[in-house]
């Protein structure tokens, strides 16, 4: 019975989580999810760049690395990834509309 209740809670959380993620306190976490691929791509470059800065203590190194990573990930999301995704969606929508119009013309 307790296992069933647990899985009921998991399903309920999965159903309501997208609505909860849109609320104000979780917007930064949602944004991190959007730029997460950029974080993955840029974190090693940020570490390498921060290693070249002389005199950084551990906390400063962490803050500099996080800042550089998030800035690079945000820039790549806004100037590269999102425009390409939007283009792909428009291209796909145009292609689907052409296919549907061609199919309706045949019948």
KAJOZI-V666414 format. One record per backbone hydrogen bond with DSSP energy under -1.0 kcal/mol. CO is the residue of the C=O (numbers start at 1). NH is the residue of the N-H. E is the energy in kcal/mol with one decimal. If there is no record, write none. Layout:
co,nh,e
CO,NH,E
CO,NH,E
This chain:
co,nh,e
1,5,-2.2
2,6,-2.3
3,7,-2.3
4,8,-2.0
5,9,-2.2
6,10,-2.1
7,11,-2.4
8,12,-2.4
9,13,-2.5
10,14,-2.2
11,15,-2.0
12,16,-2.4
13,17,-1.9
16,20,-2.0
17,21,-2.7
20,23,-1.6
24,27,-1.5
26,30,-2.3
27,31,-2.7
28,32,-2.2
29,33,-1.6
30,34,-1.7
31,35,-2.2
35,39,-2.0
36,40,-2.3
37,41,-2.3
38,42,-2.7
39,43,-1.7
42,46,-2.3
43,47,-2.3
44,48,-2.5
45,49,-2.5
46,50,-2.4
47,51,-1.8
57,61,-2.8
58,62,-2.2
59,63,-2.6
60,64,-2.8
61,65,-2.6
62,66,-2.7
63,67,-2.5
64,68,-2.7
65,69,-2.6
66,70,-2.7
67,71,-2.5
68,72,-2.5
69,73,-2.7
70,74,-2.5
71,75,-2.5
72,76,-2.5
73,77,-2.0
74,78,-2.7
75,79,-2.5
76,80,-1.3
76,81,-2.8
77,82,-2.8
80,84,-1.8
81,85,-2.6
82,86,-2.8
83,87,-2.3
84,88,-2.4
85,89,-2.3
86,90,-2.5
87,91,-3.0
88,92,-2.4
89,93,-2.6
90,94,-2.7
91,95,-2.3
92,96,-2.7
93,97,-2.3
94,98,-2.1
95,99,-2.3
96,100,-2.6
97,101,-2.3
98,102,-2.2
99,103,-2.3
100,104,-2.4
101,105,-1.5
103,107,-1.1
